[in-house]
């Protein structure tokens, strides 16, 4: 029996903590790749990357998710932490 396709990736950073990347193929109004992280002193924060609700949009979302690596995830999470710290919430990592 084949393993189902991967829909999430969890990366662990020594300062940023857990960074989760999720492919939601059934999101409305179209597929999304989402990144979740939790800056110190904050709740979980999300960055959404929506795609068109078309077969091509789904293929693009799937391809981008497959290529999403640890380096990209950590850089996006770091930028989220910096932005939150600029607003005076959480801590910059």
C-alpha atoms as one frame of an Amber mdcrd trajectory, in Angstrom:
protein
   0.000   0.000   0.000   1.407   3.367  -1.016   1.865   6.075   1.565  -0.498
   9.058   1.133   1.064  12.262  -0.198   2.732  14.505   2.338   0.596  17.499
   3.400   2.782  19.057   6.114   6.422  19.570   7.047   7.655  20.321  10.550
  11.015  21.994  11.053  12.668  22.673  14.430  14.944  25.692  14.903  16.984
  26.246  18.097  15.730  29.847  18.497  12.560  30.002  16.389  11.137  26.733
  17.695   8.668  24.740  15.621   7.825  25.938  12.120   5.047  24.049  10.337
   4.373  24.259   6.603   0.964  22.933   5.522  -0.551  22.287   2.097  -4.342
  22.752   2.171  -5.546  21.507  -1.193  -9.216  21.933  -0.235  -9.088  25.523
   1.056 -11.688  27.969  -0.198 -11.522  29.876  -2.474  -8.486  27.862  -3.650
  -5.494  25.841  -2.444  -3.088  27.412   0.037   0.355  26.811   1.456   0.447
  28.004   5.070   3.312  28.553   7.463   2.729  28.423  11.232   5.098  29.560
  13.970   4.816  30.822  17.544   6.951  33.742  18.667   7.741  33.805  22.397
   4.867  35.352  24.311   2.449  35.026  21.383  -0.174  32.645  20.128   0.406
  30.720  16.902   0.957  33.029  13.918   0.138  32.124  10.321   1.285  33.286
   6.922  -0.979  32.196   4.030   0.006  31.835   0.388  -3.167  31.419  -1.720
  -3.327  29.981  -5.224  -6.036  30.179  -7.909  -8.890  27.688  -7.612  -7.947
  25.962 -10.858  -6.210  22.709 -11.748  -3.115  24.769 -12.588  -3.319  26.606
  -9.242  -3.469  23.274  -7.422  -0.435  21.971  -9.316   1.472  25.182  -8.535
   0.587  24.943  -4.812   1.639  21.285  -4.719   4.921  22.056  -6.499   5.726
  24.999  -4.244   4.955  22.916  -1.155   7.217  20.105  -2.361  10.074  22.611
  -2.868   9.529  24.350   0.494  12.621  23.638   2.559  13.918  24.318   6.045
  15.865  27.410   4.972  12.773  29.056   3.451  10.588  28.148   6.431  13.070
  29.582   8.922  13.537  32.797   6.942   9.785  33.445   6.701   9.324  32.669
  10.409  12.234  34.960  11.287  10.662  37.781   9.265   7.337  37.193  11.036
   9.096  37.408  14.429  10.850  40.653  13.407   7.568  42.161  12.247   5.779
  41.202  15.463   8.645  42.641  17.562   8.384  45.903  15.580   4.760  46.120
  16.743   5.906  45.570  20.322   4.618  42.010  20.702   6.616  38.826  21.040
  10.380  38.753  20.885  12.642  39.027  17.881  14.503  35.780  17.247
